């Protein structure tokens, strides 16, 4: 593991060394380390697509699996398909993410499609971070897609973060929830320069007692552009909430399009959207404590995205 790979893994997966438990590390299109455990099995796909299948045995508790991707090449593009099969009653943490270090003149791009099959009563904590850097003129592009199938009484807590350096991203998430299933999404995005970030969520609440809570917090600075689109469809007696909360700075632009469809008389759905600049009184208060304006802004942004 060289220093660039070590830095990227620390940024996207908080790894300082090879993790305990199951893991699969992908670097520049090839495997760079894998371990399965008694309860979590990682295998290459057999359908001709690039990627892996992860099988979590029923009843597995307190275990984790890391599947980070790092790219250190310029002029490199890939699409990877990873499927997760989580057995009944399991309770696991999955940590993914992609880090790109591009010092060339050409673009580097990673597109990932993650499909989750979460069985009855299983609980999953899913963490995905994106980070990029480099001193060349090539763009860093990431297009993650998630497809979520939650069986009866399944639970998925999904935390996604775009840290910095990603020039263009288009994130899409589609979810289908059966009776009693719950989905919690917390998205955090910070864009700067001329970066563009688009995210879309479509959630179908198909069973009685299903619930979804989708919240996006973002900061758009300089000339960056963001767009947030969400659709929650209440197709049964269910509860849904979608929220976009954004800070806009400099010459940036933010669009928020939350949408609800109640297709059952007992579907309870709420949407919220708020876009605005940093409040002047917040800056004044922090500057009165000795911070300059830039330091005050950074403190507010850090707290907002934490």
N, C-alpha and C positions, 0 to 999 in steps of 0.2 A: 504494500500500500504506500504510494508516494504521497508527498505533502499536499498536492492539489486534491487528490482523492480524499485524503484525510480531512481537509478543510471542508470539502463539499458534503461529506458524510456527517460532519459535525453540524453543519448548517441545516441540513434537511432532515436528519434523523437523530440528532444529538448523540451521535456515536463517537466515542473517543478510542474505541477498540472494537474488536469483533464482539457482537452481543452474545449474551447467554440466550439459550433457547433457539428457536428456529429462525433462519434468515436466508435470504437470497439477495446477493449484491450483483447488480448489472453495471458494467462499465464499457462504454463505447461499443455497444452492440453484442457483447459477449459476457458470459458468466464470469464472475470474479470472486466466487465463494458461495457455498450453500451448505446448510445443515438442516436436516429434519429431526424431529424428536419422536418420542413414542406416540404422542397425541396430535402432532401437527406434521403433516406430510407434504412436501413440496416436490412437484413433478413437472417435467417439460410437457407442453401441450402435444397432443397427438393428432390434431385436426389440420396441421399445416400452417397454422398461425404462429407468429413469434410471441412467446410469453410462457407463463407457468400456470399450473393449477395448484391451489393450496387447499388441503383437506384438513379440517379441524374435527376431531372425533367428538361424538356426543358426550356431554358431561365434563369436558375439559374445563378446568378452572385455573385462573391465576397465571396463565401462560401468555406469551407474546410472540409475534412474528414480525421481523423487519424485512422490507423488500425495497430498499432504496435503489435509485438509478443515478449514475453520474455520467456526464459527457464532457470530455476534455478535448474534443476535436472540433475544428471548424469545417464548414461545408458537410455536415453530417445530419441525416434525418432518419427517424425510425418511428414505427408504430408498434406498440406492444399491447398484447391482450392478456390480462391476468384475471382468472376466475377464482372466487373464494366460495368454498362449500363448508358452512359452519353447522355442525350437528346439533341436535336437540339438547337444550339445557346447558350448552357451553357458555363460557364467559371469558372472552379473550380480548387482547389489545393488538391491533394491527397498525404498524407504523410504516408509511410509505413516503414518497416524495422524490423530487428530481432536482439535481443540481447541475448547472451547465457552466463550464469555464471555457469561454470562446475568445481567443486572442487573434483570430484570423480576420480576413476581409469578407468571408462568406457567412451565411446564416447557419445556425445549428438549431435543430428542432426535435422535440420529443413529444409524441402523442401517445397517450396511454388510455386504454379502455379497461376499467375495472368493473367486473360484474360480481355482485354479492348474492348468494343464495343462503339466507339465514333461516334456519329451521325453527320450529315451534319452541318458544320459550328461551331461545338463545339470546345472549347479550354481546354486543360488539362495540368496542371503542375504536374508532378509526381516525388516525391522525395523518394528514398529508400536507407537506410543506414544499414550496417551490422557491428556488433561489438561483440567481445567475450573476456572473461577473465576467470580466475580460477587458483587455485594453485594445482590442481591434475594432473594426467598423462593422463586423458581422453582427446580425441581430440574434437574440436568444428568444426562441419561440417555444411555448408549451401549450398543448391543447389537451387537457385531461377530460375524460368522460367517465361518469359513474352510472351504472345501472343497478338498481337495488330492488331485490325481491324479499319482502319480509313476510314470513308465515305468521300464523296465529300467535299472538303474545310475544313476538320477537321484538328486540329493542336494538336500535343503532344510534350511536352518538358519533356524529361526523364533524371533525374539526379540520378546516382547510385554511392554509395561510400562504399568501404570496408575499415573500419577505422583501425582496428588492431585485432589481436588475433584469426582470423579465420584460422584454420589449413588446411582446404580443401574446395574449392568452385568450382562448375561447373555451370556457368551462361549461359542460352540460351535465346535468344530473336528472335522471328519471327514476321515479320510485313508485312501486306498487305495494300497498299495505293491506294485509288481511285483518280479520277481526282481532282487536286488542293490540295490534302492533303499534309501536311508537318510533318515530324518527325525529331526532334533534340535530339540526345543522347550525354550525357557527362558522361563518366565513369571514376572513380578515384579508383585506387587500390594501396595499400601498403602492401607488403609481407616481412616477415623476418623469421629467423630460418629455418626450413625445410618445410615451408608452400607451398601449391600448389594452383594456381588459374588459371582456364581456363574460357574464355568467348568466346561465338560465337554469331554472329549476321547474320540473313538472312532477307533481305528486298526486297520485290517485289514491284516495282513501276509500278502499273498496269493502271494508268489513266493519261491522258494528263495533264501536269503541276504539277504532283506529284514531291515531293522533299524530300531527306533524307540527313542528315548531322550527321554522326556517328564518334565520336572522343573518343579515350581511352587514358588516361594518367596514367602511372603507375611507381612505384618504386619497384625494386626487390633487396633485400639486403640479406646478409649472404648466406645461402644455398637454398634459396627459388627458386621456378620454376613458371614461368608464360607462358601462351599461349593465344594469341589473334587471332581469326579467324573471318573474316567478308566476307559476300557475298552480293553484291548489284546487283539486276537484273533490268535493264531498259527495261521494256516490253512495253513502250509507250514513246511519247515525254516527257522526264522527266530529272531531275537533281539529281545526287547522288555523295556524297563525303564520303570517309571513311579514317580514320587516326589513326595510333597507334604511340604514342610518349612515349618512356620508358627510364628510368634511370636504369642502371645496376650497382651493387656494389658487392664487396667482391667475393664470389664464386657462385653467383646467375646465373640463365639462363633465357633468354626471347626468345620466338618465336613469330613472327608476320606474319600472312598470310592474307593480304587483297586481295580480289578477286572481279572482276567486270565482268558483262556479259551484253553487249548491244544487245538487241533483237529488237531494233527499230532504224532506221537511225537517228532519232532526239533525241536519248538518249545521254545525256552528263554526263559522269562518270569520277571521279578522285579518285585515291587512293594514300596514302602517308604512309610511315613507317620509323621511326627513332629510333635507339637503341644506347645508348652510356653512358659512364661514366660522372660523374660530371667534368666539365672543371676545369683544374688546376688554371687558372687565376681567376675563380670565388671564389675558396677557398682562394687564395692568397689575393684577395681584401678584403674579409670579415675578414680574420685573421689579416690583417693590421689595421683593425678597433677595434681590441681587442678581437675577438672571438678565441677560440681554434678550432682545426680542427673538432672535433665532433659537436660543436655548429654551426660552419659554414656549415657543411653538413646538419644539421637539419634545418637551416634557408633556405637553397636552396631547400630542399625537400618540406618544408611547402609552399614556394612560387610556386613551380612547380605544386603542387596538389591543390592549392587554386582556 
